Structure formats: C-alpha cells, structure tokens
Amino acid sequence: MGAALLGGLLKAGHEIGQIVCTTGSEERAGILRERHPGLRVLPKGNCEAVRGADLIVLGVKPYAVPKLVDEIAQELNESQVIISLAAALPMAVIERRVNGLQMPVLRAMPNIPVLVEEGAIALCANEFATLAHRDMVEQLFRAVGVVVFVEEDMMDAVTALSGSGPAYVYMVIEAFIAGGLKMGLSREIATRLAEQTVLGAAKHVRQSGAHPAILRDEVITPGGTTIVAIHELERHGLRSMLISAIETATKHARDRSAAFVQKLES
Ligand SMILES: NC(=O)c1ccc[n+]([C@@H]2O[C@H](COP(=O)([O-])OP(=O)(O)OC[C@H]3O[C@@H](n4cnc5c(N)ncnc54)[C@H](OP(=O)(O)O)[C@@H]3O)[C@@H](O)[C@H]2O)c1
C-alpha cells in the first residue's frame, strides 16, 4: 500500500527529493530504488527518516505499528503530522505512544485501486489536526483516488464498504464473464464487455449525479430483457445480500479492532 501511494505521489508530480522511504529489509529497498531511480530509501532507517520530516506515513502491518511508533517517538515533534494506513488500528494507540506530544494524527483507509489511481480513501483525524493539516493530507491522497473524511467510529463501515468492496466487485465481474461464457461469448470479449460495463456504470452514476435506482429504471423497457434479469436478481436477493455483507463485515472489523486494542492493553 505504501508503494502504491508512493507511485501515485510521484506520478502526480511530487518531488522525489522530498520523499524518504524506509523498509524492513535490504531486498525491498533494492526493489524500490530500482523502480524509482533517485529515491532515498533507508532500510530500517526509521529514526533517520523521521528526523526533520513534515509528514510521516506509517505503512507497516497493523500489529507492527505500536513498536514502530515506540522506535521513532524520541524523534517526533508537534509540528509534524502522522498518517497511519493501518486497518483496524485506532488513532489512540498511536497518540498514547508519542511521549505526550499534542500531534496531529490521521488515519487513512485506502483500497487496492490506488494502484491505478482510482482508489477510494477515507480519512479521519484527531483533535490536533487543523483544517490546514486535513487539506494537506487530502491533497496527498488525491494523487491516488477520491478522498472523503469520516468520524473515526465510521472507519469499520468504510473498511467493509470500500476497503473490502473491490473484492465484491471483482466477483461481480467474474460472474458477468462466466455468464457471457455460458452463453457462448469468447473469454476475451466477455471480459472486455464485463469490465467496461462496471467501469461505465460507475462513471455514469458519478457524472449524472442521479440515484442508481433512477438510472436502472431508465435501462428497463417494458417486457424487455433487463426487467426479466432484474426479476431474477431480486428473486435471489442481490441487494439484500450486499447490504448484509457490508453489515457483517463492519461488525467483524469492529470486533477485530476491539480485540486488537484489548490485546495491546493486556
Ligand atoms: N493492502 C491493502 O489493500 C491495504 C488496504 C488498506 C490498508 N492497508 C494497510 O496498509 C498497511 C500495509 O499493508 P501492506 O499490505 O502494504 O503490507 P506489506 O505489503 O507487508 O508492506 C509493508 C511494508 O512495510 C515495510 N516494513 C516492515 N517492517 C518495517 C519496519 N520496522 N520499518 C520500516 N519498514 C518496515 C515492509 O518492508 P519489508 O518487506 O522490507 O519488510 C514493507 O515494505 C497495513 O497496516 C494495512 O492494514 C492495506
């Protein structure tokens, strides 16, 4: 995720000389240097990278964040901003480890389409983050997608909707392709039609500003094929299934986050 964000930032024109990356291993550092000639990469050099940084992005796995913050804590100051990419990790876990500093901390929930600069990124911020901090972080993430701000207690719902959401949509595309194959379309044509149908429908929703139900209704002709297919989808509970999936995933994310915090505090 960190590498995807880095790629987006560079593509959006951010200066390579203003970015310092750290990795856990020489191997990963080598990959990054090869991919981005001129990039400063410091394997295990977290304290050195934090020294003098304006903005610190924590891109390690959630379980590794507390130890990482403990490691860099002595280098932090209140003019810096911390952004955590860690799923399920409350900002309070970081706030408790910054030596009592009143630092702006933001939490980001990006999704995998940041790889193609079409991510959906939700951000939340603590009480020390000013409007200027929020704007600065929003600008950064805009390099890799669409950005929204939510309250922290909504991050589990975000995880369930847009964090995991690409997996649901991949399943829809997969099923469209299978349907096309079943009806005799070639694999290549079924794939191109399926992916473009999802892409085009999403773009139509965004550009028209209309509720999807209205757009769906516009596709229906009386006695036509679309209404027959919609009847089948309703009979199998498509919308209800997706609502339940997001509800269940939100509860799971909430439970996981609570268990994580409990484990850290025990
Ligand atoms: N992947 C997603 O779709 C997604 C979505 C939303 C949020 N996130 C969040 O993004 C974070 C990263 O996930 P990921 O999937 O990108 O993990 P990942 O592929 O394992 O990447 C983690 C990176 O952190 C480096 N690292 C590990 N320990 C380090 C240390 N002590 N100091 C400096 N660098 C260190 C690793 O380098 P080495 O390989 O050299 O150890 C690696 O480059 C997680 O907190 C996750 O919750 C991910």
The ligand as a Tripos MOL2 file, in Angstrom:
@<TRIPOS>MOLECULE
LIG
   48    52     1     0     0
SMALL
NO_CHARGES

@<TRIPOS>ATOM
      1 N1         -3.0530   -3.9160    1.0650 N.am      1 LIG1
      2 C1         -4.2340   -3.2800    1.1470 C.2       1 LIG1
      3 O1         -5.1340   -3.4200    0.3010 O.2       1 LIG1
      4 C2         -4.4900   -2.3380    2.2920 C.ar      1 LIG1
      5 C3         -5.6850   -1.6060    2.3130 C.ar      1 LIG1
      6 C4         -5.8880   -0.6940    3.3470 C.ar      1 LIG1
      7 C5         -4.9390   -0.5460    4.3380 C.ar      1 LIG1
      8 N2         -3.7940   -1.2920    4.3000 N.ar      1 LIG1
      9 C6         -2.8260   -1.1200    5.3890 C.3       1 LIG1
     10 O2         -1.5580   -0.7780    4.8540 O.3       1 LIG1
     11 C7         -0.5500   -1.2700    5.7240 C.3       1 LIG1
     12 C8          0.4810   -2.0210    4.9070 C.3       1 LIG1
     13 O3         -0.1390   -3.1460    4.3170 O.3       1 LIG1
     14 P1          0.5310   -3.8390    3.0540 P.3       1 LIG1
     15 O4         -0.4650   -4.8370    2.5650 O.co2     1 LIG1
     16 O5          1.0410   -2.8090    2.1110 O.co2     1 LIG1
     17 O6          1.7790   -4.5650    3.7830 O.3       1 LIG1
     18 P2          3.1590   -5.0860    3.1560 P.3       1 LIG1
     19 O7          2.9990   -5.3890    1.7060 O.co2     1 LIG1
     20 O8          3.6650   -6.1480    4.0750 O.co2     1 LIG1
     21 O9          4.1160   -3.8290    3.2550 O.3       1 LIG1
     22 C9          4.6400   -3.4130    4.4860 C.3       1 LIG1
     23 C10         5.9050   -2.6020    4.2270 C.3       1 LIG1
     24 O10         6.4420   -2.1910    5.4850 O.3       1 LIG1
     25 C11         7.8540   -2.4770    5.4960 C.3       1 LIG1
     26 N3          8.2690   -2.6910    6.8690 N.ar      1 LIG1
     27 C12         8.0120   -3.7300    7.6750 C.ar      1 LIG1
     28 N4          8.5600   -3.5330    8.8960 N.ar      1 LIG1
     29 C13         9.1890   -2.3290    8.8420 C.ar      1 LIG1
     30 C14         9.9290   -1.5710    9.7740 C.ar      1 LIG1
     31 N5         10.1360   -1.9810   11.0400 N.pl3     1 LIG1
     32 N6         10.4320   -0.3900    9.3880 N.ar      1 LIG1
     33 C15        10.2380    0.0780    8.1160 C.ar      1 LIG1
     34 N7          9.5300   -0.5960    7.1910 N.ar      1 LIG1
     35 C16         9.0180   -1.7900    7.5570 C.ar      1 LIG1
     36 C17         7.9920   -3.6950    4.6410 C.3       1 LIG1
     37 O11         9.3130   -3.8320    4.1870 O.3       1 LIG1
     38 P3          9.9890   -5.3070    4.0720 P.3       1 LIG1
     39 O12         9.2040   -6.0560    3.0800 O.co2     1 LIG1
     40 O13        11.3680   -4.9790    3.6480 O.co2     1 LIG1
     41 O14         9.9010   -5.9000    5.4490 O.co2     1 LIG1
     42 C18         7.0060   -3.3780    3.5170 C.3       1 LIG1
     43 O15         7.6130   -2.5360    2.5830 O.3       1 LIG1
     44 C19        -1.2300   -2.1720    6.7520 C.3       1 LIG1
     45 O16        -1.2590   -1.5350    8.0030 O.3       1 LIG1
     46 C20        -2.6110   -2.3920    6.1930 C.3       1 LIG1
     47 O17        -3.5820   -2.5140    7.2160 O.3       1 LIG1
     48 C21        -3.5330   -2.1590    3.3050 C.ar      1 LIG1
@<TRIPOS>BOND
     1     1     2 1
     2     2     3 2
     3     2     4 1
     4     4     5 ar
     5     4    48 ar
     6     5     6 ar
     7     6     7 ar
     8     7     8 ar
     9     8     9 1
    10     8    48 ar
    11     9    10 1
    12     9    46 1
    13    10    11 1
    14    11    12 1
    15    11    44 1
    16    12    13 1
    17    13    14 1
    18    14    15 2
    19    14    16 1
    20    14    17 1
    21    17    18 1
    22    18    19 2
    23    18    20 1
    24    18    21 1
    25    21    22 1
    26    22    23 1
    27    23    24 1
    28    23    42 1
    29    24    25 1
    30    25    26 1
    31    25    36 1
    32    26    27 ar
    33    26    35 ar
    34    27    28 ar
    35    28    29 ar
    36    29    30 ar
    37    29    35 ar
    38    30    31 1
    39    30    32 ar
    40    32    33 ar
    41    33    34 ar
    42    34    35 ar
    43    36    37 1
    44    36    42 1
    45    37    38 1
    46    38    39 2
    47    38    40 1
    48    38    41 1
    49    42    43 1
    50    44    45 1
    51    44    46 1
    52    46    47 1
@<TRIPOS>SUBSTRUCTURE
     1 LIG1         1 GROUP 0 **** ****
